[in-house]
Amino acid sequence: MIRIDLVDNTASVKHIDFCVVPVTEQKDFTCIPDGILPLHSVMRLSCKLKAGRVFGRTGKYVWYRLLTTPGSWHKSPLSDCQ
């Protein structure tokens, strides 16, 4: 699974979990909160992930890919910066 966080000017947590990349249908991903992005936007974003991108902008959101740690936890790639 690949998880990305979506950041905007609010404090609410938003992310997308990808079961497969690239996405071809609704069952290939989960949005938290539900419906945060339409299918066509998630499809374009998944193509960027497949191409190796780890951050970018989509609509009003800045997105970044989270790293998977042992035990399937996710963390920001910036969390190790001091």
Stockholm file with secondary structure:
# STOCKHOLM 1.0

chainA/1-82         MIRIDLVDNTASVKHIDFCVVPVTEQKDFTCIPDGILPLHSVMRLSCKLKAGRVFGRTGKYVWYRLLTTPGSWHKSPLSDCQ
#=GR chainA/1-82 SS CEEEEEECSSSCCEEEEESSSSCCSGGGEEEESTTSSCHHHHHHHHHHHHTTCCEEEETTEEEEECEEETTTEEECTTTTCC
#=GC SS_cons        CEEEEEECSSSCCEEEEESSSSCCSGGGEEEESTTSSCHHHHHHHHHHHHTTCCEEEETTEEEEECEEETTTEEECTTTTCC
//
